[in-house]
Amino acid sequence: MRATTTTAQPLGIAQSIPGKPAAPAPVKQGEPAKNVTAEPPVVNFFEEALQDMLDAEMQLESAMPILAICATSPHMVDMYVAFLGAINKQITRLNHTFKAAGLGPITKRSPVMDGFIKELALTIELTPINSILRDMELLFTTQKISQHTIAAYSSLRNIAKLQGYKQAVALLQQSLDEQMVFDGMLAEMIKDLQSAGIAADNNM
């Protein structure tokens, strides 16, 4: 069973009047000045980034079956089914990564993935069924998602290295390697669809 999903509060952003620096708090004589804008520890950032990544993967887990139904090319359908299997493994690894870092596996809503999912939904709504155009637009957005995921896993791995979380580094590297293979498959499929689209245009 997965841990119960809760929503973490975003990092606070200091408010100030535009063009007017905030006045420093008065310091009593003989008392050291306090750093009121101290940044949160790196481990807090790592935890929130993991929470964001877990939510992103769970959003994708829900979207993949829909994409497999809406895609036209049989190769794309097979790819989305395979990607769903990979996402399930990545979610499992993320839960293990939380544990390896001594953290609880909760999620924080990923606004970036929210945007990608809305983009996919809009493509399905506006493009003709069983068309090369729909497949190509779905693939382009899927590739953007893949490259975002690669960047996220790479950054998480680097922070885990910095913190000395050796097991977490290995888990994140495994998901990163898997995602890079999938990204290469996407690039080849986009080339094939572009060639098919050009051939179709020439035959018109």
N, C-alpha and C positions, 0 to 999 in steps of 0.2 A: 504493500500500500504506500502511496505517496503521502508525504507530510501535508497537513492542512495548509492551504494557501492563504496567506495574509498579505496585506499591502503595506510595504514600508513607507515611511514618510520621506520625501525628497530632502536632500541637503538644503539647509536654510541659506538664503541669499541676503546679505546685508543690504538694508535700504538706506538710501541717502538722497539728499536734495541735489538735483543736477546742478553742476557748477559750483557747489558749495561743499567742501570737505567736512566730514563729521567731526565735531569737536571732541578731543580726547577727554577721557574721564579724569577728574582731578586726582593728583597723587599726593598723599600726605608726606610731609617731610620725614625722611629716613625710611620711607617704604618704597621697595622696588616697583618699577612700573610693570603693570600686567599687560600681557599681549592679548587684547580682547578680540583680535581677529585671527587667533591661532587656527591653523588648518586641522581637520580631523586626522587621526592616525591613518597610515596607509592601509592597515587591516580593515578599517571601516569602509574605505573606498573599494577595496577588494570584495568585501562582503556585498556591498550594494551592486557592484558590477556583476557578480555571480547571480544575484537575485534577478537582475535585468536579463541576463543571458538565459536563465532557467525559464523565465516567462516568455522570452522570444521563442525558445525551442518548443514550448508547450503551445503557443499560438500556431506555429508551423505544423505541429503534430495534428492539430484540428483542421488545418487548411489543406494538407496534402491529399486526403481522400477526395475532396471537392475538385481539386485541380486535376486529379487523375480522371474524374468523370467528365470534366469540361474540355480536356485536351482532345485534339483530333488524331494526331499521329500516334500509332501504336507504340512507337519507340518512346514518345513522351509519357504515355500512360505507364509503361514499364519503369521509366526513370522516376516518376513521382512515387510509384509504389516502393521502389528500392530506396528512395530518399526517405520515405516514411520509416522504413526499417532502420536506417542510419540515425534518424532523429531520435527514435526510441532508445538506441544505444547511447546517444549523446546525453539524453536526459538522465539516464542511469549513471553515466560518468559524472555529470554535474552534481548529482546527489552524493556520490562518493567523494567528490572534490570538497563539498561543504564539510563532510565528516572529517576528511584528511586535514582540513584547516581548523577544525574545532568549532565549526559554525553550524547553525541550524538551517536546513534546506527550506527556506521560504522564498516567495517570489515578490518582485517589485515590478509593476506594470512597465513594459517596454514601449515607450512612445515611438521609437524608430520602427519596431516591428508592426505596431498599430498602423503606421503609415503605409508600410509595404502591403499589409493585408488589405487595406482599403483600395490600394492601387490595383491589386489582383482582382478584387470584387468589381471594380469599375471596368476593367478590361473584359471580364466575363459578361457584364451587362451591356456594353456598347459594341462588341465585335460580333460578327455573324457566327452562328454555330457551324462547326465542321469547316473552318476556314484556316488557311495558312496564316492570315493576318492575326487571328486569335492566338494560334500556337506561338507565333513569333513574339507577340507582345507579352504573353505569359512567360516565355523563356527569358526575355530581356529583364523582366522584373525578378524572376527567379534567380537570374545571374547576379543582379544587384544585391539580393538577399544573401546569396552565397558569399559574395565578396565582403559584405558587411560582417558576416559570420566569421570569415577568415580573420579579418582585422580584430574582431572582438576576442576570439580565442587566442590569437597571438599576443594581444595586450594582457589578457588574463594570465597566460603562461609566464610572461615576463615579470608580472607583479608577484606571482607565486614563487618564482626564482629569487626575487629580491627578498621575500619573506622567509625563504628557506623551507617552503612546503614541497619537499621532494616528491611525495606521492601525488600531490595535486599537479605538479609540473608534468609528470608522466601521463596522467589522465587527460589533461588539457592538450598536451602534444598529440596524443592519440586522436582526439576529436579534430584537432587542426589538420593533421595529415589526411584524415578521412574526408574532411571538407574540401581540401585542395584537390583530391582525386575527383570528387563530384564536380568541382568547378571546371576541371578540364573536360569532363564529359559534357557539361553544359555548353562550353565554347565550341566543341565539335558539332553538337546538335544544332546550334545557332547557324554555323556555317552551312550545314546541310539544308536547313530550312531557307536560308538566303538563296542558295543555289536553286532550290525548288521554286521559290518565288520568282526569280529571274527567268527561269525556264517557262513558267506559266505566263508571265507577261509577254515573252517573245512569241508564244503560240496564239496570243489573242489577235 
